[in-house]
Amino acid sequence: MKQNNFDLINFSQAARFLGYKSSAPIKKMVTLGKLTEYSVPDSTRKMIDRIELEAIRNFLSSVFQEV
């Protein structure tokens, strides 16, 4: 779902994007302030910006390539 300059996906999709089986790590990243959650108008669903996730995934890839 595109909204403004965001490419928003739900928590389950975000978890799969980063290779997790559950959305618990995504919720924890939001709680810790590592990810921003977005509200969708006329809905109670919370979403995550895929571009933020790509940045995290790229960072983690570069860290683990160095090890």
C-alpha positions, 0 to 999 in steps of 0.5 A: 500500500503506497501512501505519500512516499511510503510503501507500507506493509503490515507487521507479518509481511515486515517479519517475513521481509526480514526473515522472521517467522513471527511479528514479535521482533518487529513489534520489539523494534517498534517499541525500542524506537528502531522502526516507525509504525504508521496508522492507516486512516479508517483502520486500526492496523499499524503498518511499517515502511518497507523502505525502513526495512530495506535499510535495516536488512542492508545494514544487517547484511553488511555487518554479517558479511564482515564477520 
